[in-house]
Amino acid sequence: GGPSVPHRCPSVFIGGFLALVLLLPFPAAAWEQAMTHEEPQQPLHVADSNCLQYTIHDACSEDVPPSECWTAVDEGFAAWNAAGSYFRFEPTAPATCCRAGYQQEGANANCISWREDAWPDEYPPAGIALTTLTYDVSTGAILDADVEFNGVPFQYGTDCAPGLTDIQNTMTHESGHMFGLDHSDVPGATMWPRSYVGDCSLRSLEADDLEGIRTIYPPAD
């Protein structure tokens, strides 16, 4: 395959709304599959397997107990596992060494983690979460998918409380990017690019989301 490159999908907080913005060159029309930036463009997808394993950093969020945080993250992934496609997310045990990044030589993990002390300058300054995909340029095969939550200015929760960013709500959206979905222009869809603090509407998949994952990863006969 061709060389691997990172592809970042930031979620940013703008004017009281959570705008989950995927930096791609073309607007979405209903559900869309994300594409490589390089020409000729290739659709991003998980290749050579029907599953993608993920690892949660065991500290999770400072705002909630670890076990409660782990459960909220798992529930975000579980929504897609119940979508009726042949694709599955598979959890591994939480780990202390889990962090975002891709190593061309050596083992990699699809890591879910929080940045509590500093949000990198190269990330969107108002970012609430960032999904980074590393893919093969020639095929669009996803080699690594990491999600980082911004715990510096944002406070997280698990019960849709006003003033808190719901972990499951955000994770359900971000996990859609992890297997190759772009944004949708269908209001109410999980991959719709707008939400707000305290919102839980992205937790449950809608018809547009289901069509997307089932088209990319059709149900087994």
Buried (B, 14 or more C-beta within 10 A) or exposed (E): EBEBBBBBBBBBBEEEBBBBBBEBEEEBEEBBBBBBEBEEBBBBBBEEEEEBEBBBBBBBBEBBEBEBBBBBBBBBBBBBBEBEBBBBBEBEEBBEEBBBEBEEEEEBBBBBBBBBEEBEEEBBEBBBBBBBBBBBBBBBBBBBBBBBBBBEEBBBBBEBEEEBBBBBBBBBBBBBBBBBBBBBBBEEBBBBBBBEBBBBBBBEBBEBBBBBBBEBBEEEE
